[in-house]
Amino acid sequence: MEKFMLIFEGKKAAQQPSAEEMQANMGKWMAWIDKLAKAGKYDSGEPLYPTGKIIKGSHTNVTDAAFAEGKEIIGGYFIVNAADYDEAVALCEDYPDYENGGAVIVRQVVKMDMPS
């Protein structure tokens, strides 16, 4: 079994969703996570804040980054277990944010032997 990172890319909403819309969307996400977990595919994952830091060249060259200012936002990630790319892609079939213009970037995690 290999590990894959699913990186969730969404479009910036034209307007703030209502509390009901946010609750409904969260329900879809929780159902998807539950489905993946019950199938033994979900490893971990977290949403990301819309701000962060960019470091270029050294720790002295750090700037603030407002990632939510762009048209596309990386909203979070999952680590999933899959046999290969085909299976990892198939796990994204019912990704909850496709209907909102979202996309999933699928990247395989490189196995590294760490020295002891």
C-alpha positions in Angstrom: 0.0 0.0 0.0 1.3 3.4 -1.0 0.6 6.8 0.6 -0.9 9.7 -1.5 -1.5 13.3 -0.6 -4.8 14.7 -1.8 -4.4 18.5 -2.0 -7.7 20.4 -2.0 -7.9 23.4 -4.3 -11.0 25.5 -4.2 -12.3 28.7 -5.9 -12.7 31.8 -3.8 -16.4 32.2 -3.0 -18.1 35.2 -4.5 -19.9 35.7 -1.2 -19.7 34.2 2.3 -21.9 31.1 2.5 -24.8 31.1 5.0 -24.5 29.1 8.3 -26.8 26.5 6.8 -24.7 26.1 3.7 -21.5 25.8 5.7 -23.2 23.2 7.9 -24.4 21.2 4.9 -21.0 21.3 3.3 -19.3 20.2 6.5 -21.7 17.3 6.7 -20.6 16.2 3.2 -17.0 16.4 4.2 -17.5 14.4 7.4 -19.4 11.7 5.4 -16.6 11.5 2.9 -13.9 11.2 5.6 -16.0 8.6 7.4 -16.4 6.6 4.2 -12.6 6.7 3.5 -11.8 5.8 7.2 -14.2 2.8 7.2 -12.5 1.5 4.0 -9.1 1.8 5.7 -8.0 4.5 3.2 -7.9 7.7 5.3 -4.6 8.2 7.2 -4.7 11.9 8.2 -5.6 15.3 7.1 -6.3 18.9 8.1 -7.8 22.1 6.7 -5.4 25.0 6.3 -5.8 28.6 7.4 -6.0 31.1 4.6 -2.8 32.9 5.7 0.8 31.8 6.1 4.4 32.7 5.5 6.7 32.4 2.5 10.4 31.8 3.1 12.8 32.4 0.2 16.4 31.6 0.5 16.9 31.8 4.2 15.1 32.2 7.5 15.8 36.0 7.3 13.7 36.3 4.1 10.2 35.7 5.4 7.1 37.5 4.2 3.4 37.2 5.1 1.2 35.5 2.5 -2.5 36.0 2.3 -3.3 32.9 0.2 -7.0 33.7 0.3 -6.4 36.7 -1.8 -5.8 34.6 -4.9 -8.5 33.1 -7.1 -7.7 29.6 -6.1 -7.1 28.5 -2.5 -5.4 25.4 -1.2 -7.8 24.6 1.6 -6.3 21.5 3.1 -5.0 18.0 2.5 -5.5 14.4 3.3 -3.0 11.5 3.4 -4.6 8.4 2.0 -3.6 4.8 1.5 -4.0 3.4 -2.0 -2.5 0.6 -4.1 -1.6 3.0 -7.0 -2.5 6.3 -8.7 -5.7 4.7 -10.2 -7.0 3.8 -6.8 -6.0 7.2 -5.3 -7.8 9.0 -8.1 -10.9 6.7 -7.6 -11.0 7.7 -3.9 -11.7 11.3 -5.1 -14.8 10.3 -7.1 -17.2 11.8 -4.5 -15.0 14.8 -3.4 -17.5 17.2 -1.8 -16.3 20.4 -3.4 -16.5 19.4 -7.1 -19.9 21.1 -7.3 -18.3 24.4 -6.0 -15.6 24.3 -8.7 -13.0 22.6 -6.5 -10.3 20.3 -7.6 -8.0 17.6 -6.0 -4.3 17.4 -6.7 -3.1 13.8 -6.2 0.6 13.3 -5.4 2.3 10.1 -4.3 4.4 10.3 -1.1 8.0 9.2 -1.5 9.0 6.4 0.9 12.2 7.4 2.6 14.4 5.3 4.9 15.4 7.5 7.8 18.7 6.8 9.5 18.3 5.5 13.1 
